[in-house]
Every structure is written in C-alpha cells, then in structure tokens.
Amino acid sequence: MNNIISIEEVSRHNKKEDCWVIVNDNVYNVTDYLDIHPGSVNAILKKAGTDVSNDIKFHRPIVWKYLIKYKIGSTLTTMQKFFKLFKF
C-alpha cells in the first residue's frame, strides 16, 4: 500500500457514509467499521477526517490487528519523514 494521501484530502472524509482517519501517519477508511465499533459510531465520527493517533493509544493491542485491513495509504508526513531520514 503506497498511496500517498494529503491531510487535506483526509479531512474531506468526515461523514458516516465516508469516514477516514489518520493513525501514526497512516490513513484508514473506517466507514465499514463504524457500526461495529464497541465505543459507538459517534466516538469515531467526532474525530472523522483527523489524526486520531493520540485517541487510539488507550485501545488494546488487538485493535491494531483489525485496523490494518482498513488501511488505504499514508499521509504526506510519512514521505517527508522518509526523505529526511535518508537525506534526499
């Protein structure tokens, strides 16, 4: 999965029928997960289209196993870190 998605693009996906979030510079389309989220639809919707890295920290490790199937790309921030790391 090498899709690079801008933070601006993620911010447009902030509705129940189209919900993306950023976690640790990765972008996830969690639209299909909303109705099965144990913490309620609104728990995710109020942060839809934003970076939820700090919000997800308290979740159990099993969450990461479920989350991976919703990954659709990475933010530009990820590429910027790559270029900085390898001094391009």
PDB file with one MODEL, atoms N, CA, C and O in Angstrom:
MODEL        1
ATOM      1  N   MET A   1       0.846  -1.174   0.000  1.00  0.00           N
ATOM      2  CA  MET A   1       0.000   0.000   0.000  1.00  0.00           C
ATOM      3  C   MET A   1       0.890   1.235   0.000  1.00  0.00           C
ATOM      4  O   MET A   1       1.445   1.598   1.037  1.00  0.00           O
ATOM      5  N   ASN A   2       1.033   1.884  -1.153  1.00  0.00           N
ATOM      6  CA  ASN A   2       1.892   3.048  -1.266  1.00  0.00           C
ATOM      7  C   ASN A   2       1.134   4.311  -1.641  1.00  0.00           C
ATOM      8  O   ASN A   2       1.735   5.269  -2.129  1.00  0.00           O
ATOM      9  N   ASN A   3      -0.168   4.329  -1.421  1.00  0.00           N
ATOM     10  CA  ASN A   3      -0.949   5.526  -1.735  1.00  0.00           C
ATOM     11  C   ASN A   3      -0.580   6.649  -0.782  1.00  0.00           C
ATOM     12  O   ASN A   3      -0.646   6.488   0.437  1.00  0.00           O
ATOM     13  N   ILE A   4      -0.193   7.783  -1.341  1.00  0.00           N
ATOM     14  CA  ILE A   4       0.112   8.951  -0.530  1.00  0.00           C
ATOM     15  C   ILE A   4      -1.119   9.852  -0.558  1.00  0.00           C
ATOM     16  O   ILE A   4      -1.580  10.255  -1.626  1.00  0.00           O
ATOM     17  N   ILE A   5      -1.640  10.160   0.608  1.00  0.00           N
ATOM     18  CA  ILE A   5      -2.883  10.918   0.736  1.00  0.00           C
ATOM     19  C   ILE A   5      -2.604  12.149   1.602  1.00  0.00           C
ATOM     20  O   ILE A   5      -2.057  12.035   2.699  1.00  0.00           O
ATOM     21  N   SER A   6      -2.977  13.294   1.112  1.00  0.00           N
ATOM     22  CA  SER A   6      -2.728  14.521   1.872  1.00  0.00           C
ATOM     23  C   SER A   6      -3.660  14.605   3.082  1.00  0.00           C
ATOM     24  O   SER A   6      -4.734  14.005   3.109  1.00  0.00           O
ATOM     25  N   ILE A   7      -3.225  15.346   4.051  1.00  0.00           N
ATOM     26  CA  ILE A   7      -4.038  15.575   5.242  1.00  0.00           C
ATOM     27  C   ILE A   7      -5.312  16.320   4.850  1.00  0.00           C
ATOM     28  O   ILE A   7      -6.375  16.092   5.427  1.00  0.00           O
ATOM     29  N   GLU A   8      -5.198  17.205   3.874  1.00  0.00           N
ATOM     30  CA  GLU A   8      -6.361  17.940   3.386  1.00  0.00           C
ATOM     31  C   GLU A   8      -7.395  16.989   2.790  1.00  0.00           C
ATOM     32  O   GLU A   8      -8.596  17.148   3.009  1.00  0.00           O
ATOM     33  N   GLU A   9      -6.919  15.997   2.034  1.00  0.00           N
ATOM     34  CA  GLU A   9      -7.836  15.016   1.451  1.00  0.00           C
ATOM     35  C   GLU A   9      -8.534  14.214   2.547  1.00  0.00           C
ATOM     36  O   GLU A   9      -9.742  13.987   2.475  1.00  0.00           O
ATOM     37  N   VAL A  10      -7.785  13.787   3.554  1.00  0.00           N
ATOM     38  CA  VAL A  10      -8.378  13.029   4.662  1.00  0.00           C
ATOM     39  C   VAL A  10      -9.466  13.848   5.332  1.00  0.00           C
ATOM     40  O   VAL A  10     -10.507  13.306   5.704  1.00  0.00           O
ATOM     41  N   SER A  11      -9.245  15.130   5.490  1.00  0.00           N
ATOM     42  CA  SER A  11     -10.214  15.986   6.197  1.00  0.00           C
ATOM     43  C   SER A  11     -11.566  16.056   5.481  1.00  0.00           C
ATOM     44  O   SER A  11     -12.573  16.389   6.105  1.00  0.00           O
ATOM     45  N   ARG A  12     -11.601  15.751   4.200  1.00  0.00           N
ATOM     46  CA  ARG A  12     -12.863  15.765   3.444  1.00  0.00           C
ATOM     47  C   ARG A  12     -13.729  14.535   3.722  1.00  0.00           C
ATOM     48  O   ARG A  12     -14.911  14.517   3.381  1.00  0.00           O
ATOM     49  N   HIS A  13     -13.158  13.536   4.324  1.00  0.00           N
ATOM     50  CA  HIS A  13     -13.861  12.273   4.570  1.00  0.00           C
ATOM     51  C   HIS A  13     -14.266  12.218   6.045  1.00  0.00           C
ATOM     52  O   HIS A  13     -13.666  11.497   6.843  1.00  0.00           O
ATOM     53  N   ASN A  14     -15.285  12.985   6.384  1.00  0.00           N
ATOM     54  CA  ASN A  14     -15.654  13.196   7.784  1.00  0.00           C
ATOM     55  C   ASN A  14     -17.135  12.953   8.065  1.00  0.00           C
ATOM     56  O   ASN A  14     -17.735  13.590   8.931  1.00  0.00           O
ATOM     57  N   LYS A  15     -17.709  12.014   7.309  1.00  0.00           N
ATOM     58  CA  LYS A  15     -19.137  11.705   7.471  1.00  0.00           C
ATOM     59  C   LYS A  15     -19.334  10.217   7.708  1.00  0.00           C
ATOM     60  O   LYS A  15     -18.442   9.412   7.440  1.00  0.00           O
ATOM     61  N   LYS A  16     -20.487   9.865   8.204  1.00  0.00           N
ATOM     62  CA  LYS A  16     -20.771   8.454   8.488  1.00  0.00           C
ATOM     63  C   LYS A  16     -20.651   7.593   7.234  1.00  0.00           C
ATOM     64  O   LYS A  16     -20.191   6.454   7.304  1.00  0.00           O
ATOM     65  N   GLU A  17     -21.060   8.130   6.099  1.00  0.00           N
ATOM     66  CA  GLU A  17     -21.018   7.346   4.862  1.00  0.00           C
ATOM     67  C   GLU A  17     -19.656   7.418   4.162  1.00  0.00           C
ATOM     68  O   GLU A  17     -19.464   6.815   3.106  1.00  0.00           O
ATOM     69  N   ASP A  18     -18.716   8.156   4.752  1.00  0.00           N
ATOM     70  CA  ASP A  18     -17.378   8.317   4.171  1.00  0.00           C
ATOM     71  C   ASP A  18     -16.447   8.810   5.265  1.00  0.00           C
ATOM     72  O   ASP A  18     -16.276  10.015   5.445  1.00  0.00           O
ATOM     73  N   CYS A  19     -15.851   7.887   5.991  1.00  0.00           N
ATOM     74  CA  CYS A  19     -15.102   8.234   7.199  1.00  0.00           C
ATOM     75  C   CYS A  19     -13.668   7.710   7.152  1.00  0.00           C
ATOM     76  O   CYS A  19     -13.431   6.502   7.165  1.00  0.00           O
ATOM     77  N   TRP A  20     -12.725   8.639   7.098  1.00  0.00           N
ATOM     78  CA  TRP A  20     -11.306   8.296   7.132  1.00  0.00           C
ATOM     79  C   TRP A  20     -10.680   8.900   8.379  1.00  0.00           C
ATOM     80  O   TRP A  20     -11.131   9.935   8.871  1.00  0.00           O
ATOM     81  N   VAL A  21      -9.645   8.252   8.884  1.00  0.00           N
ATOM     82  CA  VAL A  21      -8.865   8.787   9.997  1.00  0.00           C
ATOM     83  C   VAL A  21      -7.386   8.524   9.737  1.00  0.00           C
ATOM     84  O   VAL A  21      -7.019   7.679   8.920  1.00  0.00           O
ATOM     85  N   ILE A  22      -6.554   9.263  10.449  1.00  0.00           N
ATOM     86  CA  ILE A  22      -5.100   9.072  10.389  1.00  0.00           C
ATOM     87  C   ILE A  22      -4.653   8.514  11.730  1.00  0.00           C
ATOM     88  O   ILE A  22      -5.033   9.019  12.786  1.00  0.00           O
ATOM     89  N   VAL A  23      -3.838   7.462  11.674  1.00  0.00           N
ATOM     90  CA  VAL A  23      -3.222   6.897  12.880  1.00  0.00           C
ATOM     91  C   VAL A  23      -1.748   6.683  12.574  1.00  0.00           C
ATOM     92  O   VAL A  23      -1.394   5.903  11.689  1.00  0.00           O
ATOM     93  N   ASN A  24      -0.901   7.375  13.306  1.00  0.00           N
ATOM     94  CA  ASN A  24       0.553   7.256  13.124  1.00  0.00           C
ATOM     95  C   ASN A  24       0.956   7.409  11.662  1.00  0.00           C
ATOM     96  O   ASN A  24       1.712   6.598  11.126  1.00  0.00           O
ATOM     97  N   ASP A  25       0.449   8.446  11.033  1.00  0.00           N
ATOM     98  CA  ASP A  25       0.761   8.806   9.648  1.00  0.00           C
ATOM     99  C   ASP A  25       0.196   7.848   8.601  1.00  0.00           C
ATOM    100  O   ASP A  25       0.513   7.983   7.419  1.00  0.00           O
ATOM    101  N   ASN A  26      -0.617   6.903   8.997  1.00  0.00           N
ATOM    102  CA  ASN A  26      -1.288   6.011   8.063  1.00  0.00           C
ATOM    103  C   ASN A  26      -2.753   6.399   7.973  1.00  0.00           C
ATOM    104  O   ASN A  26      -3.348   6.841   8.956  1.00  0.00           O
ATOM    105  N   VAL A  27      -3.334   6.234   6.790  1.00  0.00           N
ATOM    106  CA  VAL A  27      -4.722   6.626   6.551  1.00  0.00           C
ATOM    107  C   VAL A  27      -5.591   5.376   6.476  1.00  0.00           C
ATOM    108  O   VAL A  27      -5.263   4.407   5.791  1.00  0.00           O
ATOM    109  N   TYR A  28      -6.701   5.424   7.196  1.00  0.00           N
ATOM    110  CA  TYR A  28      -7.625   4.290   7.254  1.00  0.00           C
ATOM    111  C   TYR A  28      -9.024   4.742   6.870  1.00  0.00           C
ATOM    112  O   TYR A  28      -9.503   5.774   7.340  1.00  0.00           O
ATOM    113  N   ASN A  29      -9.676   3.964   6.014  1.00  0.00           N
ATOM    114  CA  ASN A  29     -11.070   4.194   5.686  1.00  0.00           C
ATOM    115  C   ASN A  29     -11.879   3.310   6.634  1.00  0.00           C
ATOM    116  O   ASN A  29     -12.013   2.107   6.410  1.00  0.00           O
ATOM    117  N   VAL A  30     -12.408   3.908   7.678  1.00  0.00           N
ATOM    118  CA  VAL A  30     -13.109   3.148   8.725  1.00  0.00           C
ATOM    119  C   VAL A  30     -14.627   3.207   8.574  1.00  0.00           C
ATOM    120  O   VAL A  30     -15.361   2.912   9.517  1.00  0.00           O
ATOM    121  N   THR A  31     -15.089   3.584   7.400  1.00  0.00           N
ATOM    122  CA  THR A  31     -16.529   3.687   7.143  1.00  0.00           C
ATOM    123  C   THR A  31     -17.256   2.395   7.507  1.00  0.00           C
ATOM    124  O   THR A  31     -18.279   2.430   8.191  1.00  0.00           O
ATOM    125  N   ASP A  32     -16.740   1.269   7.059  1.00  0.00           N
ATOM    126  CA  ASP A  32     -17.398  -0.017   7.320  1.00  0.00           C
ATOM    127  C   ASP A  32     -17.241  -0.492   8.767  1.00  0.00           C
ATOM    128  O   ASP A  32     -17.934  -1.410   9.206  1.00  0.00           O
ATOM    129  N   TYR A  33     -16.336   0.132   9.489  1.00  0.00           N
ATOM    130  CA  TYR A  33     -16.101  -0.251  10.888  1.00  0.00           C
ATOM    131  C   TYR A  33     -17.005   0.510  11.868  1.00  0.00           C
ATOM    132  O   TYR A  33     -17.206   0.066  12.999  1.00  0.00           O
ATOM    133  N   LEU A  34     -17.536   1.630  11.444  1.00  0.00           N
ATOM    134  CA  LEU A  34     -18.305   2.491  12.352  1.00  0.00           C
ATOM    135  C   LEU A  34     -19.400   1.748  13.109  1.00  0.00           C
ATOM    136  O   LEU A  34     -19.505   1.870  14.329  1.00  0.00           O
ATOM    137  N   ASP A  35     -20.198   0.995  12.404  1.00  0.00           N
ATOM    138  CA  ASP A  35     -21.345   0.338  13.044  1.00  0.00           C
ATOM    139  C   ASP A  35     -20.964  -0.818  13.960  1.00  0.00           C
ATOM    140  O   ASP A  35     -21.789  -1.275  14.751  1.00  0.00           O
ATOM    141  N   ILE A  36     -19.737  -1.292  13.864  1.00  0.00           N
ATOM    142  CA  ILE A  36     -19.317  -2.393  14.749  1.00  0.00           C
ATOM    143  C   ILE A  36     -18.346  -1.941  15.836  1.00  0.00           C
ATOM    144  O   ILE A  36     -17.903  -2.747  16.654  1.00  0.00           O
ATOM    145  N   HIS A  37     -18.015  -0.643  15.841  1.00  0.00           N
ATOM    146  CA  HIS A  37     -17.107  -0.118  16.865  1.00  0.00           C
ATOM    147  C   HIS A  37     -17.772  -0.211  18.237  1.00  0.00           C
ATOM    148  O   HIS A  37     -18.860   0.333  18.430  1.00  0.00           O
ATOM    149  N   PRO A  38     -17.139  -0.886  19.185  1.00  0.00           N
ATOM    150  CA  PRO A  38     -17.757  -1.071  20.507  1.00  0.00           C
ATOM    151  C   PRO A  38     -18.020   0.238  21.252  1.00  0.00           C
ATOM    152  O   PRO A  38     -18.892   0.294  22.119  1.00  0.00           O
ATOM    153  N   GLY A  39     -17.277   1.275  20.922  1.00  0.00           N
ATOM    154  CA  GLY A  39     -17.441   2.547  21.622  1.00  0.00           C
ATOM    155  C   GLY A  39     -18.486   3.462  21.010  1.00  0.00           C
ATOM    156  O   GLY A  39     -18.631   4.598  21.461  1.00  0.00           O
ATOM    157  N   SER A  40     -19.201   3.024  20.025  1.00  0.00           N
ATOM    158  CA  SER A  40     -20.279   3.729  19.331  1.00  0.00           C
ATOM    159  C   SER A  40     -19.773   4.441  18.074  1.00  0.00           C
ATOM    160  O   SER A  40     -18.588   4.746  17.935  1.00  0.00           O
ATOM    161  N   VAL A  41     -20.697   4.685  17.186  1.00  0.00           N
ATOM    162  CA  VAL A  41     -20.403   5.386  15.933  1.00  0.00           C
ATOM    163  C   VAL A  41     -19.867   6.782  16.235  1.00  0.00           C
ATOM    164  O   VAL A  41     -18.891   7.225  15.629  1.00  0.00           O
ATOM    165  N   ASN A  42     -20.501   7.460  17.161  1.00  0.00           N
ATOM    166  CA  ASN A  42     -20.122   8.842  17.465  1.00  0.00           C
ATOM    167  C   ASN A  42     -18.716   8.982  18.022  1.00  0.00           C
ATOM    168  O   ASN A  42     -18.088  10.030  17.869  1.00  0.00           O
ATOM    169  N   ALA A  43     -18.222   7.948  18.660  1.00  0.00           N
ATOM    170  CA  ALA A  43     -16.864   8.006  19.211  1.00  0.00           C
ATOM    171  C   ALA A  43     -15.850   8.233  18.097  1.00  0.00           C
ATOM    172  O   ALA A  43     -14.856   8.932  18.291  1.00  0.00           O
ATOM    173  N   ILE A  44     -16.098   7.650  16.945  1.00  0.00           N
ATOM    174  CA  ILE A  44     -15.199   7.841  15.798  1.00  0.00           C
ATOM    175  C   ILE A  44     -15.615   9.069  14.994  1.00  0.00           C
ATOM    176  O   ILE A  44     -14.762   9.851  14.573  1.00  0.00           O
ATOM    177  N   LEU A  45     -16.894   9.240  14.783  1.00  0.00           N
ATOM    178  CA  LEU A  45     -17.363  10.340  13.932  1.00  0.00           C
ATOM    179  C   LEU A  45     -16.931  11.717  14.423  1.00  0.00           C
ATOM    180  O   LEU A  45     -16.661  12.601  13.610  1.00  0.00           O
ATOM    181  N   LYS A  46     -16.861  11.909  15.716  1.00  0.00           N
ATOM    182  CA  LYS A  46     -16.481  13.238  16.194  1.00  0.00           C
ATOM    183  C   LYS A  46     -15.030  13.578  15.871  1.00  0.00           C
ATOM    184  O   LYS A  46     -14.624  14.736  15.973  1.00  0.00           O
ATOM    185  N   LYS A  47     -14.245  12.567  15.479  1.00  0.00           N
ATOM    186  CA  LYS A  47     -12.849  12.792  15.085  1.00  0.00           C
ATOM    187  C   LYS A  47     -12.612  12.439  13.625  1.00  0.00           C
ATOM    188  O   LYS A  47     -11.466  12.415  13.177  1.00  0.00           O
ATOM    189  N   ALA A  48     -13.669  12.165  12.877  1.00  0.00           N
ATOM    190  CA  ALA A  48     -13.548  11.766  11.470  1.00  0.00           C
ATOM    191  C   ALA A  48     -12.799  12.821  10.663  1.00  0.00           C
ATOM    192  O   ALA A  48     -13.008  14.021  10.840  1.00  0.00           O
ATOM    193  N   GLY A  49     -11.933  12.360   9.786  1.00  0.00           N
ATOM    194  CA  GLY A  49     -11.171  13.259   8.934  1.00  0.00           C
ATOM    195  C   GLY A  49      -9.968  13.884   9.609  1.00  0.00           C
ATOM    196  O   GLY A  49      -9.368  14.814   9.071  1.00  0.00           O
ATOM    197  N   THR A  50      -9.607  13.385  10.782  1.00  0.00           N
ATOM    198  CA  THR A  50      -8.479  13.965  11.525  1.00  0.00           C
ATOM    199  C   THR A  50      -7.491  12.882  11.957  1.00  0.00           C
ATOM    200  O   THR A  50      -7.698  11.692  11.719  1.00  0.00           O
ATOM    201  N   ASP A  51      -6.429  13.325  12.590  1.00  0.00           N
ATOM    202  CA  ASP A  51      -5.421  12.427  13.144  1.00  0.00           C
ATOM    203  C   ASP A  51      -5.890  11.987  14.531  1.00  0.00           C
ATOM    204  O   ASP A  51      -6.041  12.809  15.435  1.00  0.00           O
ATOM    205  N   VAL A  52      -6.118  10.684  14.688  1.00  0.00           N
ATOM    206  CA  VAL A  52      -6.612  10.145  15.965  1.00  0.00           C
ATOM    207  C   VAL A  52      -5.540   9.338  16.697  1.00  0.00           C
ATOM    208  O   VAL A  52      -5.851   8.523  17.566  1.00  0.00           O
ATOM    209  N   SER A  53      -4.276   9.571  16.338  1.00  0.00           N
ATOM    210  CA  SER A  53      -3.179   8.799  16.933  1.00  0.00           C
ATOM    211  C   SER A  53      -3.195   8.843  18.456  1.00  0.00           C
ATOM    212  O   SER A  53      -3.013   7.813  19.104  1.00  0.00           O
ATOM    213  N   ASN A  54      -3.405  10.002  19.026  1.00  0.00           N
ATOM    214  CA  ASN A  54      -3.427  10.116  20.489  1.00  0.00           C
ATOM    215  C   ASN A  54      -4.669   9.470  21.090  1.00  0.00           C
ATOM    216  O   ASN A  54      -4.625   8.965  22.212  1.00  0.00           O
ATOM    217  N   ASP A  55      -5.764   9.484  20.360  1.00  0.00           N
ATOM    218  CA  ASP A  55      -7.018   8.924  20.869  1.00  0.00           C
ATOM    219  C   ASP A  55      -7.013   7.397  20.891  1.00  0.00           C
ATOM    220  O   ASP A  55      -7.705   6.785  21.704  1.00  0.00           O
ATOM    221  N   ILE A  56      -6.252   6.795  20.021  1.00  0.00           N
ATOM    222  CA  ILE A  56      -6.280   5.340  19.906  1.00  0.00           C
ATOM    223  C   ILE A  56      -5.267   4.659  20.831  1.00  0.00           C
ATOM    224  O   ILE A  56      -5.279   3.436  20.974  1.00  0.00           O
ATOM    225  N   LYS A  57      -4.409   5.434  21.445  1.00  0.00           N
ATOM    226  CA  LYS A  57      -3.355   4.867  22.293  1.00  0.00           C
ATOM    227  C   LYS A  57      -3.877   3.994  23.433  1.00  0.00           C
ATOM    228  O   LYS A  57      -3.207   3.041  23.832  1.00  0.00           O
ATOM    229  N   PHE A  58      -5.051   4.299  23.956  1.00  0.00           N
ATOM    230  CA  PHE A  58      -5.564   3.551  25.108  1.00  0.00           C
ATOM    231  C   PHE A  58      -6.209   2.231  24.715  1.00  0.00           C
ATOM    232  O   PHE A  58      -6.559   1.440  25.590  1.00  0.00           O
ATOM    233  N   HIS A  59      -6.373   1.975  23.433  1.00  0.00           N
ATOM    234  CA  HIS A  59      -7.001   0.735  22.980  1.00  0.00           C
ATOM    235  C   HIS A  59      -6.081  -0.468  23.182  1.00  0.00           C
ATOM    236  O   HIS A  59      -4.858  -0.340  23.234  1.00  0.00           O
ATOM    237  N   ARG A  60      -6.700  -1.626  23.293  1.00  0.00           N
ATOM    238  CA  ARG A  60      -5.938  -2.857  23.442  1.00  0.00           C
ATOM    239  C   ARG A  60      -5.187  -3.183  22.154  1.00  0.00           C
ATOM    240  O   ARG A  60      -5.598  -2.740  21.082  1.00  0.00           O
ATOM    241  N   PRO A  61      -4.106  -3.941  22.234  1.00  0.00           N
ATOM    242  CA  PRO A  61      -3.316  -4.285  21.040  1.00  0.00           C
ATOM    243  C   PRO A  61      -4.115  -4.976  19.932  1.00  0.00           C
ATOM    244  O   PRO A  61      -3.742  -4.874  18.764  1.00  0.00           O
ATOM    245  N   ILE A  62      -5.179  -5.658  20.260  1.00  0.00           N
ATOM    246  CA  ILE A  62      -5.990  -6.346  19.247  1.00  0.00           C
ATOM    247  C   ILE A  62      -6.552  -5.374  18.219  1.00  0.00           C
ATOM    248  O   ILE A  62      -6.825  -5.759  17.082  1.00  0.00           O
ATOM    249  N   VAL A  63      -6.726  -4.122  18.612  1.00  0.00           N
ATOM    250  CA  VAL A  63      -7.261  -3.110  17.703  1.00  0.00           C
ATOM    251  C   VAL A  63      -6.380  -2.978  16.471  1.00  0.00           C
ATOM    252  O   VAL A  63      -6.887  -2.812  15.361  1.00  0.00           O
ATOM    253  N   TRP A  64      -5.075  -3.050  16.651  1.00  0.00           N
ATOM    254  CA  TRP A  64      -4.146  -2.907  15.528  1.00  0.00           C
ATOM    255  C   TRP A  64      -4.344  -4.016  14.509  1.00  0.00           C
ATOM    256  O   TRP A  64      -4.165  -3.801  13.310  1.00  0.00           O
ATOM    257  N   LYS A  65      -4.710  -5.197  14.979  1.00  0.00           N
ATOM    258  CA  LYS A  65      -4.954  -6.329  14.086  1.00  0.00           C
ATOM    259  C   LYS A  65      -6.166  -6.053  13.198  1.00  0.00           C
ATOM    260  O   LYS A  65      -6.150  -6.378  12.011  1.00  0.00           O
ATOM    261  N   TYR A  66      -7.203  -5.463  13.757  1.00  0.00           N
ATOM    262  CA  TYR A  66      -8.403  -5.132  12.988  1.00  0.00           C
ATOM    263  C   TYR A  66      -8.179  -3.921  12.085  1.00  0.00           C
ATOM    264  O   TYR A  66      -8.679  -3.873  10.961  1.00  0.00           O
ATOM    265  N   LEU A  67      -7.443  -2.971  12.572  1.00  0.00           N
ATOM    266  CA  LEU A  67      -7.258  -1.709  11.856  1.00  0.00           C
ATOM    267  C   LEU A  67      -6.533  -1.892  10.530  1.00  0.00           C
ATOM    268  O   LEU A  67      -6.851  -1.196   9.565  1.00  0.00           O
ATOM    269  N   ILE A  68      -5.592  -2.786  10.451  1.00  0.00           N
ATOM    270  CA  ILE A  68      -4.756  -2.933   9.263  1.00  0.00           C
ATOM    271  C   ILE A  68      -5.567  -3.192   7.994  1.00  0.00           C
ATOM    272  O   ILE A  68      -5.164  -2.765   6.912  1.00  0.00           O
ATOM    273  N   LYS A  69      -6.684  -3.873   8.107  1.00  0.00           N
ATOM    274  CA  LYS A  69      -7.461  -4.165   6.894  1.00  0.00           C
ATOM    275  C   LYS A  69      -8.165  -2.931   6.330  1.00  0.00           C
ATOM    276  O   LYS A  69      -8.668  -2.968   5.207  1.00  0.00           O
ATOM    277  N   TYR A  70      -8.204  -1.859   7.083  1.00  0.00           N
ATOM    278  CA  TYR A  70      -8.837  -0.620   6.635  1.00  0.00           C
ATOM    279  C   TYR A  70      -7.828   0.395   6.091  1.00  0.00           C
ATOM    280  O   TYR A  70      -8.217   1.485   5.669  1.00  0.00           O
ATOM    281  N   LYS A  71      -6.549   0.049   6.096  1.00  0.00           N
ATOM    282  CA  LYS A  71      -5.517   0.985   5.639  1.00  0.00           C
ATOM    283  C   LYS A  71      -5.634   1.214   4.138  1.00  0.00           C
ATOM    284  O   LYS A  71      -5.718   0.271   3.352  1.00  0.00           O
ATOM    285  N   ILE A  72      -5.639   2.488   3.759  1.00  0.00           N
ATOM    286  CA  ILE A  72      -5.728   2.837   2.340  1.00  0.00           C
ATOM    287  C   ILE A  72      -4.532   3.648   1.864  1.00  0.00           C
ATOM    288  O   ILE A  72      -4.417   3.933   0.672  1.00  0.00           O
ATOM    289  N   GLY A  73      -3.642   4.024   2.773  1.00  0.00           N
ATOM    290  CA  GLY A  73      -2.470   4.787   2.363  1.00  0.00           C
ATOM    291  C   GLY A  73      -1.768   5.427   3.538  1.00  0.00           C
ATOM    292  O   GLY A  73      -2.006   5.091   4.698  1.00  0.00           O
ATOM    293  N   SER A  74      -0.892   6.362   3.199  1.00  0.00           N
ATOM    294  CA  SER A  74      -0.125   7.102   4.198  1.00  0.00           C
ATOM    295  C   SER A  74      -0.221   8.586   3.889  1.00  0.00           C
ATOM    296  O   SER A  74      -0.501   8.983   2.758  1.00  0.00           O
ATOM    297  N   THR A  75       0.011   9.387   4.894  1.00  0.00           N
ATOM    298  CA  THR A  75      -0.030  10.836   4.688  1.00  0.00           C
ATOM    299  C   THR A  75       1.280  11.326   4.095  1.00  0.00           C
ATOM    300  O   THR A  75       2.273  10.600   4.066  1.00  0.00           O
ATOM    301  N   LEU A  76       1.270  12.538   3.633  1.00  0.00           N
ATOM    302  CA  LEU A  76       2.495  13.138   3.117  1.00  0.00           C
ATOM    303  C   LEU A  76       3.553  13.207   4.203  1.00  0.00           C
ATOM    304  O   LEU A  76       4.750  13.178   3.915  1.00  0.00           O
ATOM    305  N   THR A  77       3.118  13.297   5.437  1.00  0.00           N
ATOM    306  CA  THR A  77       4.051  13.356   6.554  1.00  0.00           C
ATOM    307  C   THR A  77       4.976  12.144   6.539  1.00  0.00           C
ATOM    308  O   THR A  77       6.160  12.271   6.849  1.00  0.00           O
ATOM    309  N   THR A  78       4.463  10.993   6.189  1.00  0.00           N
ATOM    310  CA  THR A  78       5.268   9.781   6.131  1.00  0.00           C
ATOM    311  C   THR A  78       6.381   9.928   5.101  1.00  0.00           C
ATOM    312  O   THR A  78       7.527   9.568   5.372  1.00  0.00           O
ATOM    313  N   MET A  79       6.062  10.446   3.943  1.00  0.00           N
ATOM    314  CA  MET A  79       7.071  10.635   2.903  1.00  0.00           C
ATOM    315  C   MET A  79       8.097  11.678   3.324  1.00  0.00           C
ATOM    316  O   MET A  79       9.290  11.513   3.068  1.00  0.00           O
ATOM    317  N   GLN A  80       7.649  12.731   3.956  1.00  0.00           N
ATOM    318  CA  GLN A  80       8.568  13.757   4.418  1.00  0.00           C
ATOM    319  C   GLN A  80       9.559  13.169   5.417  1.00  0.00           C
ATOM    320  O   GLN A  80      10.745  13.496   5.378  1.00  0.00           O
ATOM    321  N   LYS A  81       9.080  12.305   6.310  1.00  0.00           N
ATOM    322  CA  LYS A  81       9.970  11.658   7.270  1.00  0.00           C
ATOM    323  C   LYS A  81      10.970  10.756   6.549  1.00  0.00           C
ATOM    324  O   LYS A  81      12.141  10.700   6.924  1.00  0.00           O
ATOM    325  N   PHE A  82      10.512  10.057   5.526  1.00  0.00           N
ATOM    326  CA  PHE A  82      11.386   9.180   4.748  1.00  0.00           C
ATOM    327  C   PHE A  82      12.512   9.985   4.108  1.00  0.00           C
ATOM    328  O   PHE A  82      13.685   9.629   4.220  1.00  0.00           O
ATOM    329  N   PHE A  83      12.142  11.080   3.432  1.00  0.00           N
ATOM    330  CA  PHE A  83      13.148  11.894   2.762  1.00  0.00           C
ATOM    331  C   PHE A  83      14.136  12.514   3.744  1.00  0.00           C
ATOM    332  O   PHE A  83      15.327  12.629   3.456  1.00  0.00           O
ATOM    333  N   LYS A  84      13.639  12.898   4.874  1.00  0.00           N
ATOM    334  CA  LYS A  84      14.520  13.465   5.902  1.00  0.00           C
ATOM    335  C   LYS A  84      15.462  12.394   6.440  1.00  0.00           C
ATOM    336  O   LYS A  84      16.654  12.641   6.620  1.00  0.00           O
ATOM    337  N   LEU A  85      14.926  11.211   6.695  1.00  0.00           N
ATOM    338  CA  LEU A  85      15.732  10.117   7.233  1.00  0.00           C
ATOM    339  C   LEU A  85      16.861   9.750   6.279  1.00  0.00           C
ATOM    340  O   LEU A  85      17.996   9.541   6.707  1.00  0.00           O
ATOM    341  N   PHE A  86      16.556   9.672   5.006  1.00  0.00           N
ATOM    342  CA  PHE A  86      17.550   9.261   4.018  1.00  0.00           C
ATOM    343  C   PHE A  86      18.206  10.433   3.294  1.00  0.00           C
ATOM    344  O   PHE A  86      18.939  10.245   2.323  1.00  0.00           O
ATOM    345  N   LYS A  87      17.933  11.640   3.777  1.00  0.00           N
ATOM    346  CA  LYS A  87      18.561  12.863   3.298  1.00  0.00           C
ATOM    347  C   LYS A  87      18.452  13.049   1.787  1.00  0.00           C
ATOM    348  O   LYS A  87      19.435  13.364   1.116  1.00  0.00           O
ATOM    349  N   PHE A  88      17.260  12.853   1.271  1.00  0.00           N
ATOM    350  CA  PHE A  88      17.016  13.091  -0.156  1.00  0.00           C
ATOM    351  C   PHE A  88      16.785  14.559  -0.391  1.00  0.00           C
ATOM    352  O   PHE A  88      16.560  14.973  -1.528  1.00  0.00           O
TER     353      PHE A  88
ENDMDL
END
